[in-house]
Amino acid sequence: MINEYKIAKSAVLKAGKILLDYYSLDYNISNKNSKKSDVYNPVTDADKAADKYLRTKLTTAFPDYGWFSEETKDSNERLKKERVWIVDPLDGTKEYINKIPMWVVSVALVENKKPILGIIYNPIKKQIFSAIKGEGSKLNNKTIFCTKNHEISKMTILNSITETKNGLWIPFKNNFGKLEEVGSVAYKLGLVSSGKADLFATLRPKNEWDICAGHCIINEAGGKMLDLNGKKISYNNPKSLITPGMLAGYSKSVDNAITILSGDTILW
């Protein structure tokens, strides 16, 4: 796994440089969703260039592994593979476009549907969150852990800018100590794994490439991730969307918070 990690890390750093090279340019932006959809889902030349580099680098180095990326046309061939790269070359495209430093490169490797390697890189802040299964999590080569604060009323929750804007968090604003909006899903997971906040939570479905690398890092930082039904999450599925939503952090924090976010009653 060390070889996979070294090559993946090198590729992620190069992809980050590609994104920085485009950052101040007049690049093209398009909406991946149809005109009939109210949801704005942008993609840029930068997303595509980073994806092309990562795909070439990782599939050349590991031709027997599958490939599943937000910006690559999907193939059922990956479903036959024991190991699969799950990639978001630019998680937080809206933030990237608006020059908000909450975007990252996210690369994960799964084996038999479970994450075994994860790397999340924020090029602006020069933060590299990483993990290999069984070997702990690191931020810029320093070991990191989730916080162990499991008191609901004192928790800082990293949540979605869009979900907050749409009023989805209004019912929960008095349950937690603080709700803090952060752009990229993967970046939120990196921050929680390094103890910068107590919990990551989203009330809406996310794609595998949004969360897979972060899931590995959270696991190795002493935490866990569950969907809002309290079920474990697996990867390399025929459909990428994980429903209905999810949360991650220190195990007891997740157990306490899920009873609120799933609509159940909690007693303590």
Secondary structure, DSSP 8 states (H G I E B T S, - for coil): -HHHHHHHHHHHHHHHHHHHHHHTS---EEESS-TT-S---EEEHHHHHHHHHHHHHHHHH-TTSEEEETTS---GGGGG-SEEEEEEEEE-HHHHHTT-S--EEEEEEEETTEEEEEEEEETTTTEEEEEETTS-EEETTEEE-------GGG-EEEEEHHHHHTTTTGGGTTTSSEEEEES-HHHHHHHHHTTSSSEEEESS-EEHHHHHHHHHHHHHTTEEEEETTS-----S-SS-EE-S-EEEEEHHHHHHHHHHHTT-----
